[in-house]
Amino acid sequence: MEKGEHSVIVVGSGVAALSLLSSLPPHIHATVLTKGKVSDSNSILAQGGIATSYLPDDTMLSHIADTLEAGAGHNDLNMVQTVIREGKEIMLELVEAQFPFDRDHDGRLMLGREGAHRAHRIFHAGGDASGRMLVEYLLQRIPRHVQIREFVTVIDLLVENGRCNGVVLRSKEGQIETLHADHVVLATGGCGSLYRHHSNHQIATGDGLMLAYRAGAHLTDLEFMQFHPTLLVKDDRSYGLVSEAVRGEGGVLIDEHGRRIMEGRHELKDLAPRDVVARVIHEEMQQGHAVYIDIQACGEFRSRFPSITRLCEEAGIELEKGRISVAPGMHFLMGGIQVNEWGESGIHGLFAIGEAGCNGLHGANRLASNSLLEALVTGRRAAMRIRASETGRLESQADEVEANVVRGARATEAFTGEAGVTGEVGMAKEIETVIAEGNMYFISIQVPQTTLAELQCKMTAAVAIERNQDQLQNMKQWLAEMPTQTLKVQKITREQLELANLWQLAQLVTESALLREESRGAHYRSDCPNRDYHNWGSRQIVHSLTGTKIVRNERIVPSWNVFS
């Protein structure tokens, strides 16, 4: 049954979505579609805080420099400057509005320091519950006329004449519906469920990325998958994240003998960038060592980190012993749906914000506590764009994005049209329009004949912290030769749909990791262990239904060129 017109459909309900909704004017009607409860998102799990320069000895320029260094020469400089500048404005607004950031007994803001930051600039709330408190705060500020529909699965995007004008969904009751809108915003987060150990909410199954891809949008930078160094892992079960703030408060990484494993590995030692620390821990574990965070130097641990304390209690870890067992796990996707600085994809009317979108902010490796900042800024900027287009003052830049593939790109460097990318992945759905009682979409989805656990194990072994050509080739072949069954959406389960999305995404991630024959940021190839600026500097791998391209993006500037 076809529903009425809506100005904006927002898929997802994390901080990026809520930032957008709280920034829309009352005359723009918005509908939120979420796969679980409205409070279910990666944002709610964020233990880290929000980074912005605030103290007298810190500057926005320093924050920019740290972001660029962590990003390994793959950041879009304009986007870095935009997010850090506008993010600071939003943070000052939150301070002025008395958002409950952590303060000391004298009422002064308590700013923490995390990995790869050279200053104390991390705002926290509720100790290690910043994400949850920010979500609760923004939920209270959503206009009352916003319609929220929970336990809804978005199956497909409606695209006509190059414009996205709605979605196909399955309701909580199992009915297939079409919902139309002038704008569709994907705020669906990332894809942690691709891997055995991850810090994401269970709903993070790459849905938004594959919805956009199948609709004709571009995906880029998928090889840059950040593995957080310290998930609480015990007996091969992951319980959640142990925030970098623990190391910022004095925690150090040790092996079972008490040896500090980051000594001599990086000048910042335990506060080195995440990709560096994750690889060191991975190496130690490959050599048979157990790895722990020694928390003896962290004063008042239980009150400072209540969420981590609860995780330790759940795992049966006695904090009195002064150490927490940890291992790396998938945390954040730097890549995603290719968008410009306003969150617009190459399809008119389709936006992607937060982790789902790739705007170049994070480069090859995200700086700690820049994700909630990005969510706040990209949500507000998308709202500004929608508001302006509604009033006719601003035309969409989607044509420009589509024409350039990457904004700033001048030439295509290479092209692959292999069946594993443009064949099975691109044809993962079949849409048959039938004239019955109006237009009803009967969509068939190719579901791989494997289990989520098997897919996760294979991805963890071949396309995780350390990669090489042989493993990637074998993984690519396994994915491409996967038998599938075609199911109508009326009969498909949510779990089967999620598995289909993850399988399709795994093919693109593997292809990206195979093509980039260098190591940069979170992408580490043991057979190509160094950065290759001659062949790979300023280049991005971009996937679309027509194939995979390697393009030069002149907006990506190596960090040393910025301040020289």
Steps between C-alpha positions, in 0.01 A plus 500: 500500500639837401525762771472876482768752410771594751766766461782301661548133581786430740621140522675450833484670838853565626656838576531597132128436440398677820724797423328536164151466646564756772626744235203478261242780505142415605354524149708207371333172586735217592455127550760290681532132410704285733569127494471467877401741773570867441774480763679214319812627324878500515477846654340367816809280556757778455717507812742756364411864499494785253822667392532875468766754596393694809784558745730804456798283400304324222391622157285391209819488292645244740181291479519518120864390506423201723209398275720517191784306660267224616342491152833403341498752216158400371274772645297758311654816647194714432274255683739475794501878538122521461415235758748623760390863459126436498534225759655745742206735449257220583701398806500856632123505449469181705715645779287816498183287510632325813536159340626279787864469401718363779631765739724493806396597854561867416274488194780507245471285188703180523661452160669168427770393260481202267712326239689722251373822661776731617274694734223446754196578284256211552164597650332214688158459655405242760861385520503253212136543391538801268315341209202391706465840667529685169234278342265557794560875482431521126193277520342756730558769239340331201193695383176340613367466147782259402358153444711215638439147374687229687577141393477590131731344240584712196536266204565731208529862389259641244692674221334654196676706233812526711322619812434312823141563600426243766553152640350154493465359850360213695300613799506357849191300402674356192321711237693627196452876457631781283565831671571810294700808591685791345820396678630173643778510759699187583636513856539126541850481647763250396553127466659358814309176456738404218745384768506262797600762755364851465383791713190579294134456579359180351294704253818621322484269199591733214138545393525865400815446296346223294168683459692792351726280288212307345325830430800623300701703753876465540683337790861588575789438743356164609848358561542736796336306781604615846563237763488643849799370695316423821178305506434314822546140386498201732485133399460609135187699579489876454304701755546853370745783471764604751526868414826667404425738784625227737845535346457876504454475877820301546415145392779315317506191280690202638547131430447217747841572655434870552721611210382827342443407138489854356848592624718578199212459254388862461590836652153525655530149644159386632331805346625433147244503216253213508636322194847490654383369838265243344782355289735477799237315704428275202871417468526423872201268486635327187813425703290337770489783751193617687446876510353705783442861597670566832262742677687542827589861417135589425355661809135440594453261208149390593362852520695626199406205277164361616414341165831315478462395862165337413659321204775367727244376749310325220822334383600396851812719507611612845610863474688465828762300307576816303484365146238448227548248218468660156526422129440703181156503340331673208386845610444750218482516121689802365352437157137489401254664265686769309359842586598864471537747785120523539445126519363475145567183304514480122124435492275804529309502826715233669719597795732296722621634834702376795691175455289397200640785292859545384589868471877475545518621860667192646733404218653155545458491879257688726632710787348407835181689597456657157201278416236663720635836386452394137150375576397832654642703212387286206149472640471876534654568158260258328211676674629835373517363148151353515359819646663710228379274219147497643490879477656501155809695599754231424524238230629151569862425420423138424581547131845624590561207730381254237706658223826504693449172688724654762485877545832629374570193289657573164562164338422134530822311570372145460181306447394149583184338376538162660194283548554477872441873528264602223321171450371326808525801728328736262218258428427403858140609461238475231205737496183407321225762490152357479186700436256378760351731758736785416874440466626219720866407504585130507872490567716190492824485699790262445580345838838324533501140615725555798462606861580833657753327726684348202508832314631677810772240558617518138504882497685508832765261367555663160382863496566633848803657670764332281438408137690350208435421136460124536245523781309775321490307172372191679238706682389664177460162333307355796258792496455497122433126485252508784176321405192711558126464515262763374230598747206736469505768767161387625665175612849614589591540866679804636803280573511376140477854365781614728715204395439586134612858560811390689594247231470762226697752704769242581565461127559873458715529814714205387537643151611836643755337731636295210533796265681735740851360483647705782451544873334817624320571825265218593575312176810289557638261236782281633614448139498879437593637844584859400307801376533553127439867431610474137234245402239547774531853636168691468334199336172340598333174401140568400234232447179537301267275304707569187823375654790601722718802427821632649490879484721786606337742744685830510323598822700234682819671615789331686516656846855629468395719204242679714731651759824530304 
